[in-house]
Amino acid sequence: MRRRTALRLGAAALAAPALATAVPGTAAAARRLRVRGADLSSLAKSEDLGGTYHRADGRRDDPVRILAGAGVNWGRLKVWVDPADGYHTTPHVLRTARRMHERGMRILVDFHYSDTWADPGKQYKPAAWEELHGAALEQAVREHTADVLGALRAQGTPAAMVQIGNEINGGMLWPDGSTDDWPRLAALLTAGAEAARAASPGIRVALHLAEGGRNAETRWWFDNAVAHGVPFDVIALSFYGYWHGTLADLQANLDDVSARYRRDVVVAETAYPFRLDSEDFLENIVDLPSELVPGYPATPAGQAAWLRDITAVVAAVPHGRGLGLFYWEPTWTAVPGNGWDPADPASGNGWENQALFDYDGRALPALEVLGRG
């Protein structure tokens, strides 16, 4: 997930077009996806700071129970190495994973290999690894990966899937693991994948790009990964319709790479706004009508339609190789203190208008669409 940093004040209201009704793969939507997931990485901090969640009828409840009751069957959790606010570390991953496991959810662990956000524009080394290179950096990746996944297994909540890096279009652990040096990047990815398989037998290894609708870029990256012998089981792609192309582009890319590499595919991140205005002082990532996908208004119905149609695209991938999707941060509502910057408790949240809980904390219709999958 990439973030826009410039601020604008005063979001505009939307005069919306009619909802889109036809997308590639709609006829295949009857095949229920195996992965109907939600990234709940921010939930622990939200609740610690007073965040509350409610069913659609207004009854307050445990948000994990609300999600699971709707049919959400996977949870995704990011891991940072030594973040400024202390969240997204092994103890918090264990805490939320236990709750997911108790509700019957399977777990995807998303390693950023950083102390903060890792995405296409930044892949900063953890401070403790700054002076590590070559074999020493590979060993740090191995140990960190094994420690987290081993702790989950010891707790009785083993991860079922793992991402070795987050949105690694340009590589990870820069400058060492840049795509400018594929042998070095491949060694780091292999270190993480091998450590994951050793620490959590049976786990599926995913490699994750933010290239949902971009086939040429996806092919270039995975051609290099295969040529350099990187072990992986799943191709994971972020797809936000306001950044990564059309649903038809996504369909073409998923169909092609699943066949080309004989791997399952999953949309590791997607989301869509249910309104445009902000609940806190920070502008939202998407807050203008011009930023929306044509045919999908920023309304609860528009958000639900987007999720319905992207679900149909993934379900239509040939040979059942479309595993499913994860909705990114559906519980990241505008709780004071739970903002973008882990080093700044006063930072705001630019995501609350894309959550699956409204500004009163009530579950939105899109949650039911996600669970039905």
N, C-alpha and C positions, 0 to 999 in steps of 0.2 A: 504494500500500500504506500503510495507516494503522497507527500503533503505539499500543499501550496502555501507559501510563507507570506506573501503580500496581503495586507489587510484592506478591506473595504467595509464601509459602514452602511447599514440600511439595505436589507435584501428586498428585492422586488416581489410582488405577488404575481402569480402565474395565471395567464389566460390560456388554458390548456387545450391542445387538440384532442380529438377523440382517441380513446385507447387503441393501441395496436392490437390486432386480432389474429394476424397470420405471420408465423415465423417458420424457418426451416425446422423440420423435425416435430412439428406439433402433433402429427398423427402417432408419434411414438411415445407421447407423454403418458400413455397408459402403463408403460413399463415403469414400475416404481424403482427409483434409484436406490442403490445399496448405501450410498452416503448421503444423508440429509443432515448436514452439519452446521455448526455455529462456532465461530471463534469467540471464546469467552475470556480472553486474556485480561481485559480490564475489569472484570467482574469483582475480583477480590478487593481491589483498591476502592472501587465504587461503593461496595457495601461497608467497608471499613470507615468510609467517610460519610456514611448515612444514606446511601442510595437505596431506594425501595422500588419494588416491582409489583405489578398487579395484573390479574387476569383481565380479559376484555370487559367483564362485568363489574370491574372495580375492586374485586376482592384481592387484598394483599396476599402474596404467596412467595415462596422460594422461587427465584427465577429459573433455576435449573429444573425444578419440578414443572414449571409452566412450559418450558421448552420441550422437555421429555414427554409431557402429556400431550403436546401438539404433534408428536411424532419425530422430533429431532433425535437422531440416534448416534451422532458423532459430535465430539467437542475438540476444538483446536486450541492449543495453548502455546504462546511464544515464550522463548527462553532468552534472557540476557545474562551476561556473565557477572558484572558488578555494577548494576544501575544505580543512579544517584538516589532514587527513592526507595530502593530495596525491594521493589516488586519485580515480577517476572523472573524470579530466581527459583531454585529448586524447592524451597519450602512452600512458596505460593503455588507452584505448579502441582506439588503433591496435594496441597489442600483442595484445590479446585478439582483435580483429577479424581480424588476420592468421592467428591460429591457427584461428579459425572458417572463414575462407575456404579455408585449406589442407585442411580436412575437408569441404568442399563445402557449408557452411552459408551462407545469406543473412543479411543483417544489418539489424536494426532499431535505430536510434539514438533514445534516449528523453531529450529535453532537459528538464531540470528548471528551467532558468533561475534557479538558486539556488546557494548555496555548500553547501547541505545538503538534507535531505529536503524535497520538495514534495509535498503531498497535500491532501485536502479541508480539513484543519484548519489548514494553514500553507502559504503561498506567499511566502516571504521573498525580497526582492530580494538579489542578490549585493552584498556590501559595496561593491564598486567602482562599483556602479550606484545607490547610495542617493540621490544628488543628481540623478539623471537623470530627466527627465520629458518627455512629449510626443514630439516628433520625435527628440530625443536618445536617449530610451530605446528607441524603435523602431530607431534605427540601431545601438544596442548589440546588440539581438536579431539584427538582420541580420548584423552582423559576426561574432558568436559562432557563429551557425548556419552561416554560410558557411565559417568557419575550420575547424570540426570536420569538416564534410562534405567540404570541399575537400581536407583532409589525407587522409581516407580514400580519396577518389578518386585522389589523387596516388600513394598507396601501392599502388594496384591492388586495393583491397578496398572498392569503393564501397558505400554503404548502399543497400538496396533499398526501405526504408521509414523514415519518420521521424515521431516524435511531437513536435508543437509544444506542449510542456507535459505535465505528468504529473498525472493525476487532478485536472483543472482544473474541478471542479464549480462552484466559486465564483470561477473566474478564475485569473489568475497575476500574478506581479510586483505583489503588493499594496503599497499601496492603489491604484496607478494602474490595474491591469488587473482590477479586481474586476467581477463580473457586475452590480454596482450601476451600472456605467457601461459598457454594452455597446459604444457607439461606440469608446471607448478600448481596451477589451479586443479588439475586432475588429481594430483597427489593429495591435495588437501581434501577434496571431495571423497576420494577413495578412503582416506583415513577416517573420515566421519562415517561413511557407509559401513565400513568393516567394523568399526567400534560399535555401531548401532546393532548390527546383526549378532555380534558376540554378546553384547549386554542384554539383548532382548530377543531371543530366538523366535523366528517366525515373523518378525516385524517387516513391514514393507517400506522400502526406501523410495522417497519421492525427491525429485529435483524440480525446483520451482522458479519459473520465470514470470515476469509481468509482460507477457507478449500474447495475450489471449487471441486476438484476431489477426496476428501478424505471422503469416506462415513462413515467409522467407527467413525472418529473423529466428523463428523457432527451429526451423530446419538447420540453419547454420550452427546454432548453439548445440543442438543434440547430435548433429553429425560429428562435431568436435568431441563431445563427451564420449560417444561410442568409439571413435577412432583412438581415443586415449585410454580406453578400457575402464571408464568409470562405471562401477556397478550401480544399477538402479532398477526399480520395479514399476514405478509410476511416473508419468509426466504430469506435473502440476502447473497450472497457469492461472494467473490473476486475470479477471476480465471485468472491467468497469466500462459500461457502454458509452460513457462520456469521454473516455480516453483511448480505448483499445480496439476501435472498429465497430462494425455492425454485428448483429447476431448471425447473419449469413457468413461473415468473415470468421466468427468463432466456430460455426459449424464446419466450415471448410478446413480450418486448421486442425480441429479435433479429429475429424475423419481422416485427414491425411497423416498426421503424426502417429495416431494409434495404429494405423496400418504399416507405416514406414518403419517404425521401431518395434512393432508387435508388443506394445505396452498398453496397459490401462491408462486412462486420462481422468483427471479430476480438476474442476474449477476450484482452486484453493481459496480464492477470494472473489466475492462480488457483493454489491449492495446498490441501493437506490433510495433517493429521498422521498419522504412522504409529505414534506413541506419545504419551503425555501428560507423562511426567516430563522433567526438564531434565538436560542433560549438563553444564551449567556452573551458576554461582551465580544467574543471572538467570532469573526465571520466564518461561515461554514465552507467546507471544501467545494460544495456545489450550492450556489445560492442565487443564481440568475436563470431566467427562462432560457437564455441562449445556451446554457451549459447542459441542458437536458437532452435526452435522447428523443427525437421526434416520435410522437405517438404515445409517450409515457409521461403524463403530467406528474408533478410533484404533489401527489395526493395519496391517501392510503390505498385507493383503488389502483392508482398508477404504479405504486410500489409493488402491490400484489401482482399486477399484470406483468411487470418486469420479471419477477421471480418465477411466475408461471411459465413464461416464454423461454427463459434461459434454462429452466429445468427441462423443458421439452427438447431443447437443442442437445443437452448432454445425454438425455435418454435415447436420442436418435443415432448416437455414434454406433457404427456397425459392429456386429458380433458381441454386443453387450459390453464393449470396452469403456463406455462412459460410466465411471463409478458413481459420480454425483457431484455435489458442490458444498462449499462452506460459505455461509453468510458472514461477512466480516464485522465483528464487534457489534452485534445486535443489542447488547446491554450497556453500551457506552453512552449513557445519558449525561446530561449536563450537571454532574455533581460537583460542587465547588471543591477545587483541589485536585480533581482527577482530569488534568489537562494534558496537552501534547508533550510538554517539556518535563521530563522526570526530575530535572534539577530545579524547577521553578514551581512551587505549589500554587502560585497565583496565575499560572498559565491557563488559558481557556481550552475548551473542547470544540473542534470544528466538525464534529461527526454526529451530534445528537439528532440532526434531522434525517439521518440515514439509519438510525437504530430501528429495532422492531418493537420498541415501546415508545408511546407518544410522550408529549411534554407533561402529561399527568402520570406517566409511568405505566400506562395501560397497554397491554399487548395489542398489536395491530393485526389486521387481517392477513398480511403477508406471512406472519408466523405460521398460520394454519397451512398456507400454500407450501412453505418450506417443509413442514412436517409430513405433508401428504406425498411430496416428492414424486 
